[in-house]
Amino acid sequence: GLMLILYIYQGLQLNENIKQTGYSILNSLITDTRHSLQKGERNTFQGVLDKISTLEDIKDVSLYTPNKLMTYKANEITVGFPFLKVDDKLVNPNEDLYIQSNGAYIRNDWSFRGHSMGNHSELVENFDALKNIESKKCSKCHFTIKENLKFDEDRFAHIIEKDRSYFYYNIPVERNCISCHTHWKVGKSAGYLSISMDNVKVTTQSDNRLQYFFMILVVVIISFLVIGYFIKQLNKKLETTQIKLEDQANHDSMTGLYNRRSFYHISKKILLLAQRNFENIHIIMLDIDNFKSINDTYGHNIGDKVIIALANQLSNSTRKSDIAVRWGGEEFLILLPKTDEKGALSKAEEIRSSIAKLEVENVRFTVSIGVAALDYTEDAMIDDAIKKADYALYEAKNSGKNRVCTYI
């Protein structure tokens, strides 16, 4: 749609540029000609033409009487025929014939019908502009003004065709004109001054501007696409980085389990949903037995590996709906939604048993586990249930370790 609008606008702008160019040249020709004639320099019209001959777009300059053939007197050899572009100069092709015929080839009494070209015929061979004429009549040689011209208030008219354009000036009869042309009347039209211009140069310039604009437009579009692509890639990287940062903020860096901060955030939603549906929730809290002794005996490196192995076992032993948390140091917590006491105790025993079978660098270890239920009638907050699980864990430690106790 934008390309079509630009193309239409370019066409309109092209015609306007051609019009302004043609009128500018015609105005210059009119001004210089008037100055020449006012000085009585009637034979210097060729000099006026020479000034615009250097313009490669100009093909010919013509003078017309109103809607008729030009039939000036024989002594006016500089008018009466189009001045054609020859070797980059506008020349009057009649001049040689004038000399040869002593001016006899231009007569006021010529009729416009039936008169042959006579010795004008050699012009056809010498000038490209005349080669395509269909008839050897005066009207074809001397050219008539185009019909249906509409002159504006400044006496100008123009016709723009695909490859060539024509510009006309309606010459007004002034008082100083009638001293020579006694049959003229002041205010009437003395005839028309015309130039024809090749549109190629202006069209080429316009096309170049359009191509240049399209090129800029394409570059801008491509630039926006490239910038958009990089922005999109940057957004993806930012999203990925944000996800990683959130993941790091929500998970324990050593084990990959949830940390306390994220536990409280997630547990709020789980508790609200459980309260609404009257669902059971249990909490398992476990602690590695004699962990200080493991660190002291085997070193903190082995102690870290023990914690990681335990965390992996918890991840493998819990459901997707369960929340496994590294609560701190060697202490871990598991939130079990939709789980009754029997299920919670069974899960706790399964975890205790599987951990007792683990071996890390020839080191075996056990855990003590406390289990507690969240009672909606007693526990106002999740921390109340966690305290109960902590009490049960303390009982398991005091009872000999490597066992599961529940809060009573």
TORKOL-4160 file (C-alpha; in steps of 0.2 Angstrom, whole numbers, padded with zeros to 4 digits, m for minus):
408
<pt num="1" X="0000" Y="0000" Z="0000"/>
<pt num="2" X="0014" Y="0012" Z="0004"/>
<pt num="3" X="0023" Y="0008" Z="m0012"/>
<pt num="4" X="0008" Y="0011" Z="m0022"/>
<pt num="5" X="0005" Y="0028" Z="m0013"/>
<pt num="6" X="0023" Y="0033" Z="m0016"/>
<pt num="7" X="0022" Y="0028" Z="m0035"/>
<pt num="8" X="0006" Y="0038" Z="m0037"/>
<pt num="9" X="0014" Y="0053" Z="m0028"/>
<pt num="10" X="0030" Y="0051" Z="m0038"/>
<pt num="11" X="0020" Y="0052" Z="m0055"/>
<pt num="12" X="0011" Y="0068" Z="m0049"/>
<pt num="13" X="0027" Y="0075" Z="m0043"/>
<pt num="14" X="0036" Y="0071" Z="m0059"/>
<pt num="15" X="0023" Y="0080" Z="m0070"/>
<pt num="16" X="0025" Y="0095" Z="m0058"/>
<pt num="17" X="0044" Y="0095" Z="m0060"/>
<pt num="18" X="0042" Y="0094" Z="m0079"/>
<pt num="19" X="0030" Y="0108" Z="m0079"/>
<pt num="20" X="0041" Y="0119" Z="m0068"/>
<pt num="21" X="0056" Y="0115" Z="m0078"/>
<pt num="22" X="0048" Y="0119" Z="m0095"/>
<pt num="23" X="0040" Y="0135" Z="m0089"/>
<pt num="24" X="0056" Y="0141" Z="m0081"/>
<pt num="25" X="0065" Y="0139" Z="m0098"/>
<pt num="26" X="0050" Y="0147" Z="m0108"/>
<pt num="27" X="0050" Y="0162" Z="m0096"/>
<pt num="28" X="0068" Y="0165" Z="m0099"/>
<pt num="29" X="0066" Y="0164" Z="m0118"/>
<pt num="30" X="0052" Y="0176" Z="m0117"/>
<pt num="31" X="0061" Y="0188" Z="m0106"/>
<pt num="32" X="0077" Y="0188" Z="m0117"/>
<pt num="33" X="0067" Y="0189" Z="m0133"/>
<pt num="34" X="0057" Y="0204" Z="m0127"/>
<pt num="35" X="0073" Y="0213" Z="m0122"/>
<pt num="36" X="0080" Y="0209" Z="m0139"/>
<pt num="37" X="0065" Y="0215" Z="m0149"/>
<pt num="38" X="0063" Y="0231" Z="m0138"/>
<pt num="39" X="0081" Y="0236" Z="m0144"/>
<pt num="40" X="0077" Y="0233" Z="m0162"/>
<pt num="41" X="0089" Y="0218" Z="m0163"/>
<pt num="42" X="0077" Y="0207" Z="m0173"/>
<pt num="43" X="0092" Y="0197" Z="m0180"/>
<pt num="44" X="0098" Y="0193" Z="m0163"/>
<pt num="45" X="0085" Y="0180" Z="m0159"/>
<pt num="46" X="0097" Y="0167" Z="m0164"/>
<pt num="47" X="0108" Y="0173" Z="m0149"/>
<pt num="48" X="0093" Y="0171" Z="m0138"/>
<pt num="49" X="0091" Y="0154" Z="m0144"/>
<pt num="50" X="0110" Y="0150" Z="m0141"/>
<pt num="51" X="0108" Y="0153" Z="m0123"/>
<pt num="52" X="0096" Y="0139" Z="m0121"/>
<pt num="53" X="0104" Y="0128" Z="m0134"/>
<pt num="54" X="0115" Y="0120" Z="m0120"/>
<pt num="55" X="0100" Y="0113" Z="m0112"/>
<pt num="56" X="0101" Y="0095" Z="m0118"/>
<pt num="57" X="0082" Y="0093" Z="m0114"/>
<pt num="58" X="0076" Y="0106" Z="m0127"/>
<pt num="59" X="0073" Y="0099" Z="m0144"/>
<pt num="60" X="0065" Y="0114" Z="m0154"/>
<pt num="61" X="0058" Y="0131" Z="m0152"/>
<pt num="62" X="0044" Y="0137" Z="m0163"/>
<pt num="63" X="0033" Y="0152" Z="m0167"/>
<pt num="64" X="0015" Y="0151" Z="m0173"/>
<pt num="65" X="0002" Y="0163" Z="m0178"/>
<pt num="66" X="m0015" Y="0160" Z="m0169"/>
<pt num="67" X="m0021" Y="0143" Z="m0174"/>
<pt num="68" X="m0014" Y="0145" Z="m0192"/>
<pt num="69" X="0003" Y="0143" Z="m0201"/>
<pt num="70" X="0016" Y="0155" Z="m0198"/>
<pt num="71" X="0017" Y="0166" Z="m0214"/>
<pt num="72" X="0029" Y="0180" Z="m0210"/>
<pt num="73" X="0037" Y="0191" Z="m0223"/>
<pt num="74" X="0052" Y="0185" Z="m0232"/>
<pt num="75" X="0064" Y="0197" Z="m0224"/>
<pt num="76" X="0061" Y="0189" Z="m0207"/>
<pt num="77" X="0071" Y="0174" Z="m0209"/>
<pt num="78" X="0072" Y="0170" Z="m0190"/>
<pt num="79" X="0054" Y="0166" Z="m0188"/>
<pt num="80" X="0041" Y="0156" Z="m0197"/>
<pt num="81" X="0048" Y="0138" Z="m0194"/>
<pt num="82" X="0053" Y="0128" Z="m0179"/>
<pt num="83" X="0071" Y="0130" Z="m0173"/>
<pt num="84" X="0078" Y="0113" Z="m0172"/>
<pt num="85" X="0092" Y="0106" Z="m0161"/>
<pt num="86" X="0107" Y="0102" Z="m0172"/>
<pt num="87" X="0124" Y="0098" Z="m0165"/>
<pt num="88" X="0119" Y="0105" Z="m0148"/>
<pt num="89" X="0113" Y="0121" Z="m0156"/>
<pt num="90" X="0095" Y="0128" Z="m0160"/>
<pt num="91" X="0096" Y="0133" Z="m0179"/>
<pt num="92" X="0083" Y="0139" Z="m0192"/>
<pt num="93" X="0083" Y="0126" Z="m0206"/>
<pt num="94" X="0076" Y="0139" Z="m0218"/>
<pt num="95" X="0091" Y="0150" Z="m0218"/>
<pt num="96" X="0100" Y="0141" Z="m0232"/>
<pt num="97" X="0084" Y="0140" Z="m0243"/>
<pt num="98" X="0081" Y="0158" Z="m0240"/>
<pt num="99" X="0098" Y="0163" Z="m0247"/>
<pt num="100" X="0096" Y="0151" Z="m0262"/>
<pt num="101" X="0079" Y="0157" Z="m0266"/>
<pt num="102" X="0081" Y="0175" Z="m0262"/>
<pt num="103" X="0067" Y="0174" Z="m0249"/>
<pt num="104" X="0055" Y="0167" Z="m0262"/>
<pt num="105" X="0050" Y="0152" Z="m0252"/>
<pt num="106" X="0041" Y="0162" Z="m0239"/>
<pt num="107" X="0026" Y="0172" Z="m0245"/>
<pt num="108" X="0011" Y="0180" Z="m0237"/>
<pt num="109" X="m0001" Y="0174" Z="m0250"/>
<pt num="110" X="0002" Y="0155" Z="m0248"/>
<pt num="111" X="m0014" Y="0146" Z="m0246"/>
<pt num="112" X="m0015" Y="0132" Z="m0234"/>
<pt num="113" X="m0022" Y="0119" Z="m0246"/>
<pt num="114" X="m0014" Y="0111" Z="m0261"/>
<pt num="115" X="0003" Y="0120" Z="m0260"/>
<pt num="116" X="0018" Y="0108" Z="m0262"/>
<pt num="117" X="0034" Y="0109" Z="m0252"/>
<pt num="118" X="0044" Y="0113" Z="m0268"/>
<pt num="119" X="0062" Y="0116" Z="m0263"/>
<pt num="120" X="0057" Y="0113" Z="m0245"/>
<pt num="121" X="0059" Y="0095" Z="m0249"/>
<pt num="122" X="0077" Y="0094" Z="m0244"/>
<pt num="123" X="0073" Y="0098" Z="m0227"/>
<pt num="124" X="0065" Y="0081" Z="m0224"/>
<pt num="125" X="0082" Y="0073" Z="m0228"/>
<pt num="126" X="0092" Y="0085" Z="m0217"/>
<pt num="127" X="0082" Y="0086" Z="m0201"/>
<pt num="128" X="0076" Y="0071" Z="m0191"/>
<pt num="129" X="0061" Y="0080" Z="m0184"/>
<pt num="130" X="0053" Y="0081" Z="m0201"/>
<pt num="131" X="0057" Y="0063" Z="m0207"/>
<pt num="132" X="0040" Y="0056" Z="m0202"/>
<pt num="133" X="0028" Y="0069" Z="m0210"/>
<pt num="134" X="0015" Y="0061" Z="m0220"/>
<pt num="135" X="0012" Y="0075" Z="m0232"/>
<pt num="136" X="0022" Y="0087" Z="m0242"/>
<pt num="137" X="0011" Y="0102" Z="m0237"/>
<pt num="138" X="0015" Y="0118" Z="m0230"/>
<pt num="139" X="0005" Y="0114" Z="m0214"/>
<pt num="140" X="0016" Y="0098" Z="m0211"/>
<pt num="141" X="0032" Y="0108" Z="m0214"/>
<pt num="142" X="0028" Y="0124" Z="m0204"/>
<pt num="143" X="0018" Y="0115" Z="m0191"/>
<pt num="144" X="0002" Y="0121" Z="m0183"/>
<pt num="145" X="m0001" Y="0124" Z="m0165"/>
<pt num="146" X="m0009" Y="0110" Z="m0156"/>
<pt num="147" X="m0028" Y="0111" Z="m0154"/>
<pt num="148" X="m0038" Y="0113" Z="m0138"/>
<pt num="149" X="m0024" Y="0122" Z="m0128"/>
<pt num="150" X="m0030" Y="0129" Z="m0112"/>
<pt num="151" X="m0020" Y="0144" Z="m0107"/>
<pt num="152" X="m0019" Y="0150" Z="m0089"/>
<pt num="153" X="m0021" Y="0168" Z="m0083"/>
<pt num="154" X="m0002" Y="0171" Z="m0086"/>
<pt num="155" X="m0004" Y="0165" Z="m0105"/>
<pt num="156" X="0004" Y="0149" Z="m0102"/>
<pt num="157" X="m0001" Y="0131" Z="m0108"/>
<pt num="158" X="0007" Y="0114" Z="m0108"/>
<pt num="159" X="0005" Y="0096" Z="m0114"/>
<pt num="160" X="0015" Y="0082" Z="m0105"/>
<pt num="161" X="0017" Y="0066" Z="m0114"/>
<pt num="162" X="0026" Y="0051" Z="m0109"/>
<pt num="163" X="0043" Y="0055" Z="m0118"/>
<pt num="164" X="0041" Y="0073" Z="m0123"/>
<pt num="165" X="0032" Y="0089" Z="m0116"/>
<pt num="166" X="0027" Y="0105" Z="m0125"/>
<pt num="167" X="0025" Y="0122" Z="m0117"/>
<pt num="168" X="0017" Y="0137" Z="m0125"/>
<pt num="169" X="0016" Y="0156" Z="m0122"/>
<pt num="170" X="0002" Y="0166" Z="m0130"/>
<pt num="171" X="0011" Y="0182" Z="m0136"/>
<pt num="172" X="0000" Y="0198" Z="m0132"/>
<pt num="173" X="0000" Y="0212" Z="m0145"/>
<pt num="174" X="0007" Y="0227" Z="m0137"/>
<pt num="175" X="0007" Y="0245" Z="m0144"/>
<pt num="176" X="0024" Y="0245" Z="m0150"/>
<pt num="177" X="0020" Y="0229" Z="m0161"/>
<pt num="178" X="0008" Y="0238" Z="m0172"/>
<pt num="179" X="0021" Y="0250" Z="m0179"/>
<pt num="180" X="0027" Y="0235" Z="m0190"/>
<pt num="181" X="0012" Y="0224" Z="m0190"/>
<pt num="182" X="m0002" Y="0236" Z="m0194"/>
<pt num="183" X="m0015" Y="0223" Z="m0196"/>
<pt num="184" X="m0013" Y="0218" Z="m0178"/>
<pt num="185" X="m0024" Y="0225" Z="m0164"/>
<pt num="186" X="m0018" Y="0229" Z="m0146"/>
<pt num="187" X="m0024" Y="0216" Z="m0133"/>
<pt num="188" X="m0026" Y="0202" Z="m0146"/>
<pt num="189" X="m0014" Y="0187" Z="m0148"/>
<pt num="190" X="0001" Y="0189" Z="m0159"/>
<pt num="191" X="0004" Y="0171" Z="m0159"/>
<pt num="192" X="0012" Y="0158" Z="m0149"/>
<pt num="193" X="0030" Y="0154" Z="m0143"/>
<pt num="194" X="0033" Y="0136" Z="m0140"/>
<pt num="195" X="0047" Y="0124" Z="m0134"/>
<pt num="196" X="0047" Y="0105" Z="m0134"/>
<pt num="197" X="0057" Y="0096" Z="m0121"/>
<pt num="198" X="0063" Y="0078" Z="m0119"/>
<pt num="199" X="0057" Y="0071" Z="m0103"/>
<pt num="200" X="0071" Y="0058" Z="m0101"/>
<pt num="201" X="0082" Y="0069" Z="m0090"/>
<pt num="202" X="0069" Y="0074" Z="m0078"/>
<pt num="203" X="0061" Y="0057" Z="m0078"/>
<pt num="204" X="0078" Y="0049" Z="m0074"/>
<pt num="205" X="0081" Y="0061" Z="m0060"/>
<pt num="206" X="0064" Y="0057" Z="m0053"/>
<pt num="207" X="0066" Y="0039" Z="m0055"/>
<pt num="208" X="0083" Y="0040" Z="m0047"/>
<pt num="209" X="0076" Y="0049" Z="m0032"/>
<pt num="210" X="0062" Y="0036" Z="m0031"/>
<pt num="211" X="0074" Y="0022" Z="m0031"/>
<pt num="212" X="0085" Y="0031" Z="m0019"/>
<pt num="213" X="0070" Y="0033" Z="m0007"/>
<pt num="214" X="0065" Y="0015" Z="m0010"/>
<pt num="215" X="0083" Y="0010" Z="m0006"/>
<pt num="216" X="0082" Y="0020" Z="0010"/>
<pt num="217" X="0065" Y="0013" Z="0014"/>
<pt num="218" X="0071" Y="m0004" Z="0012"/>
<pt num="219" X="0087" Y="m0001" Z="0022"/>
<pt num="220" X="0076" Y="0007" Z="0036"/>
<pt num="221" X="0064" Y="m0008" Z="0035"/>
<pt num="222" X="0078" Y="m0020" Z="0036"/>
<pt num="223" X="0086" Y="m0010" Z="0050"/>
<pt num="224" X="0070" Y="m0011" Z="0060"/>
<pt num="225" X="0069" Y="m0030" Z="0057"/>
<pt num="226" X="0087" Y="m0033" Z="0062"/>
<pt num="227" X="0084" Y="m0021" Z="0077"/>
<pt num="228" X="0068" Y="m0030" Z="0081"/>
<pt num="229" X="0076" Y="m0047" Z="0079"/>
<pt num="230" X="0090" Y="m0042" Z="0091"/>
<pt num="231" X="0078" Y="m0035" Z="0103"/>
<pt num="232" X="0068" Y="m0051" Z="0103"/>
<pt num="233" X="0084" Y="m0061" Z="0106"/>
<pt num="234" X="0089" Y="m0049" Z="0120"/>
<pt num="235" X="0072" Y="m0051" Z="0127"/>
<pt num="236" X="0074" Y="m0070" Z="0127"/>
<pt num="237" X="0090" Y="m0068" Z="0135"/>
<pt num="238" X="0083" Y="m0057" Z="0148"/>
<pt num="239" X="0069" Y="m0069" Z="0151"/>
<pt num="240" X="0081" Y="m0083" Z="0152"/>
<pt num="241" X="0092" Y="m0073" Z="0164"/>
<pt num="242" X="0077" Y="m0068" Z="0174"/>
<pt num="243" X="0071" Y="m0086" Z="0176"/>
<pt num="244" X="0088" Y="m0091" Z="0181"/>
<pt num="245" X="0089" Y="m0078" Z="0194"/>
<pt num="246" X="0072" Y="m0082" Z="0200"/>
<pt num="247" X="0077" Y="m0100" Z="0201"/>
<pt num="248" X="0092" Y="m0096" Z="0210"/>
<pt num="249" X="0082" Y="m0085" Z="0222"/>
<pt num="250" X="0070" Y="m0099" Z="0225"/>
<pt num="251" X="0081" Y="m0114" Z="0226"/>
<pt num="252" X="0096" Y="m0120" Z="0237"/>
<pt num="253" X="0112" Y="m0118" Z="0227"/>
<pt num="254" X="0119" Y="m0134" Z="0233"/>
<pt num="255" X="0105" Y="m0146" Z="0232"/>
<pt num="256" X="0093" Y="m0138" Z="0220"/>
<pt num="257" X="0079" Y="m0140" Z="0232"/>
<pt num="258" X="0067" Y="m0126" Z="0237"/>
<pt num="259" X="0074" Y="m0114" Z="0250"/>
<pt num="260" X="0064" Y="m0107" Z="0265"/>
<pt num="261" X="0060" Y="m0091" Z="0256"/>
<pt num="262" X="0051" Y="m0100" Z="0241"/>
<pt num="263" X="0043" Y="m0112" Z="0253"/>
<pt num="264" X="0033" Y="m0099" Z="0262"/>
<pt num="265" X="0028" Y="m0091" Z="0246"/>
<pt num="266" X="0022" Y="m0108" Z="0239"/>
<pt num="267" X="0014" Y="m0115" Z="0255"/>
<pt num="268" X="0002" Y="m0100" Z="0256"/>
<pt num="269" X="m0007" Y="m0105" Z="0240"/>
<pt num="270" X="m0007" Y="m0123" Z="0245"/>
<pt num="271" X="m0014" Y="m0120" Z="0262"/>
<pt num="272" X="m0028" Y="m0108" Z="0255"/>
<pt num="273" X="m0033" Y="m0122" Z="0242"/>
<pt num="274" X="m0032" Y="m0135" Z="0256"/>
<pt num="275" X="m0043" Y="m0125" Z="0268"/>
<pt num="276" X="m0056" Y="m0122" Z="0255"/>
<pt num="277" X="m0057" Y="m0140" Z="0250"/>
<pt num="278" X="m0055" Y="m0147" Z="0268"/>
<pt num="279" X="m0040" Y="m0157" Z="0263"/>
<pt num="280" X="m0026" Y="m0165" Z="0274"/>
<pt num="281" X="m0009" Y="m0158" Z="0275"/>
<pt num="282" X="0006" Y="m0166" Z="0283"/>
<pt num="283" X="0024" Y="m0160" Z="0286"/>
<pt num="284" X="0039" Y="m0171" Z="0287"/>
<pt num="285" X="0055" Y="m0164" Z="0295"/>
<pt num="286" X="0071" Y="m0174" Z="0294"/>
<pt num="287" X="0089" Y="m0171" Z="0300"/>
<pt num="288" X="0105" Y="m0181" Z="0296"/>
<pt num="289" X="0111" Y="m0191" Z="0312"/>
<pt num="290" X="0128" Y="m0187" Z="0318"/>
<pt num="291" X="0132" Y="m0175" Z="0304"/>
<pt num="292" X="0145" Y="m0165" Z="0314"/>
<pt num="293" X="0155" Y="m0181" Z="0316"/>
<pt num="294" X="0154" Y="m0185" Z="0297"/>
<pt num="295" X="0161" Y="m0167" Z="0294"/>
<pt num="296" X="0175" Y="m0169" Z="0308"/>
<pt num="297" X="0180" Y="m0187" Z="0302"/>
<pt num="298" X="0179" Y="m0186" Z="0283"/>
<pt num="299" X="0179" Y="m0167" Z="0280"/>
<pt num="300" X="0167" Y="m0154" Z="0274"/>
<pt num="301" X="0169" Y="m0160" Z="0256"/>
<pt num="302" X="0161" Y="m0177" Z="0260"/>
<pt num="303" X="0148" Y="m0169" Z="0271"/>
<pt num="304" X="0143" Y="m0158" Z="0256"/>
<pt num="305" X="0141" Y="m0174" Z="0246"/>
<pt num="306" X="0131" Y="m0182" Z="0259"/>
<pt num="307" X="0119" Y="m0168" Z="0259"/>
<pt num="308" X="0118" Y="m0168" Z="0240"/>
<pt num="309" X="0115" Y="m0187" Z="0240"/>
<pt num="310" X="0101" Y="m0185" Z="0253"/>
<pt num="311" X="0093" Y="m0171" Z="0243"/>
<pt num="312" X="0093" Y="m0181" Z="0227"/>
<pt num="313" X="0085" Y="m0196" Z="0236"/>
<pt num="314" X="0071" Y="m0184" Z="0242"/>
<pt num="315" X="0068" Y="m0178" Z="0225"/>
<pt num="316" X="0066" Y="m0196" Z="0219"/>
<pt num="317" X="0055" Y="m0201" Z="0233"/>
<pt num="318" X="0042" Y="m0186" Z="0233"/>
<pt num="319" X="0028" Y="m0182" Z="0221"/>
<pt num="320" X="0027" Y="m0167" Z="0210"/>
<pt num="321" X="0014" Y="m0159" Z="0221"/>
<pt num="322" X="0025" Y="m0162" Z="0237"/>
<pt num="323" X="0037" Y="m0148" Z="0242"/>
<pt num="324" X="0055" Y="m0153" Z="0247"/>
<pt num="325" X="0065" Y="m0140" Z="0256"/>
<pt num="326" X="0082" Y="m0138" Z="0262"/>
<pt num="327" X="0077" Y="m0130" Z="0279"/>
<pt num="328" X="0095" Y="m0126" Z="0284"/>
<pt num="329" X="0112" Y="m0135" Z="0286"/>
<pt num="330" X="0108" Y="m0154" Z="0287"/>
<pt num="331" X="0090" Y="m0151" Z="0291"/>
<pt num="332" X="0076" Y="m0154" Z="0277"/>
<pt num="333" X="0057" Y="m0152" Z="0276"/>
<pt num="334" X="0044" Y="m0159" Z="0265"/>
<pt num="335" X="0026" Y="m0152" Z="0263"/>
<pt num="336" X="0014" Y="m0166" Z="0258"/>
<pt num="337" X="m0003" Y="m0159" Z="0251"/>
<pt num="338" X="m0018" Y="m0171" Z="0251"/>
<pt num="339" X="m0010" Y="m0183" Z="0262"/>
<pt num="340" X="m0017" Y="m0191" Z="0278"/>
<pt num="341" X="m0008" Y="m0197" Z="0293"/>
<pt num="342" X="m0006" Y="m0215" Z="0287"/>
<pt num="343" X="0001" Y="m0209" Z="0270"/>
<pt num="344" X="0013" Y="m0197" Z="0278"/>
<pt num="345" X="0020" Y="m0210" Z="0290"/>
<pt num="346" X="0022" Y="m0222" Z="0276"/>
<pt num="347" X="0031" Y="m0209" Z="0265"/>
<pt num="348" X="0042" Y="m0204" Z="0280"/>
<pt num="349" X="0047" Y="m0223" Z="0283"/>
<pt num="350" X="0051" Y="m0225" Z="0265"/>
<pt num="351" X="0062" Y="m0210" Z="0265"/>
<pt num="352" X="0071" Y="m0216" Z="0281"/>
<pt num="353" X="0074" Y="m0233" Z="0274"/>
<pt num="354" X="0080" Y="m0227" Z="0257"/>
<pt num="355" X="0093" Y="m0215" Z="0265"/>
<pt num="356" X="0099" Y="m0228" Z="0276"/>
<pt num="357" X="0104" Y="m0238" Z="0261"/>
<pt num="358" X="0114" Y="m0224" Z="0253"/>
<pt num="359" X="0133" Y="m0224" Z="0253"/>
<pt num="360" X="0144" Y="m0209" Z="0249"/>
<pt num="361" X="0163" Y="m0211" Z="0247"/>
<pt num="362" X="0161" Y="m0227" Z="0258"/>
<pt num="363" X="0151" Y="m0217" Z="0271"/>
<pt num="364" X="0134" Y="m0223" Z="0277"/>
<pt num="365" X="0122" Y="m0212" Z="0286"/>
<pt num="366" X="0105" Y="m0211" Z="0293"/>
<pt num="367" X="0091" Y="m0198" Z="0297"/>
<pt num="368" X="0079" Y="m0195" Z="0311"/>
<pt num="369" X="0061" Y="m0189" Z="0305"/>
<pt num="370" X="0047" Y="m0180" Z="0313"/>
<pt num="371" X="0029" Y="m0180" Z="0306"/>
<pt num="372" X="0015" Y="m0168" Z="0310"/>
<pt num="373" X="m0002" Y="m0164" Z="0303"/>
<pt num="374" X="m0008" Y="m0146" Z="0300"/>
<pt num="375" X="m0024" Y="m0144" Z="0311"/>
<pt num="376" X="m0035" Y="m0130" Z="0304"/>
<pt num="377" X="m0043" Y="m0128" Z="0321"/>
<pt num="378" X="m0027" Y="m0126" Z="0331"/>
<pt num="379" X="m0014" Y="m0120" Z="0318"/>
<pt num="380" X="m0016" Y="m0102" Z="0313"/>
<pt num="381" X="0000" Y="m0102" Z="0303"/>
<pt num="382" X="0011" Y="m0115" Z="0294"/>
<pt num="383" X="0024" Y="m0112" Z="0307"/>
<pt num="384" X="0013" Y="m0119" Z="0320"/>
<pt num="385" X="0013" Y="m0136" Z="0310"/>
<pt num="386" X="0032" Y="m0135" Z="0307"/>
<pt num="387" X="0035" Y="m0133" Z="0326"/>
<pt num="388" X="0025" Y="m0149" Z="0329"/>
<pt num="389" X="0036" Y="m0158" Z="0316"/>
<pt num="390" X="0051" Y="m0151" Z="0325"/>
<pt num="391" X="0045" Y="m0158" Z="0341"/>
<pt num="392" X="0042" Y="m0175" Z="0333"/>
<pt num="393" X="0060" Y="m0174" Z="0326"/>
<pt num="394" X="0067" Y="m0170" Z="0343"/>
<pt num="395" X="0058" Y="m0185" Z="0350"/>
<pt num="396" X="0066" Y="m0196" Z="0336"/>
<pt num="397" X="0083" Y="m0190" Z="0340"/>
<pt num="398" X="0081" Y="m0193" Z="0359"/>
<pt num="399" X="0073" Y="m0211" Z="0355"/>
<pt num="400" X="0089" Y="m0217" Z="0347"/>
<pt num="401" X="0089" Y="m0209" Z="0330"/>
<pt num="402" X="0086" Y="m0217" Z="0313"/>
<pt num="403" X="0068" Y="m0218" Z="0316"/>
<pt num="404" X="0051" Y="m0209" Z="0313"/>
<pt num="405" X="0041" Y="m0201" Z="0326"/>
<pt num="406" X="0025" Y="m0192" Z="0325"/>
<pt num="407" X="0018" Y="m0177" Z="0335"/>
<pt num="408" X="0005" Y="m0182" Z="0348"/>
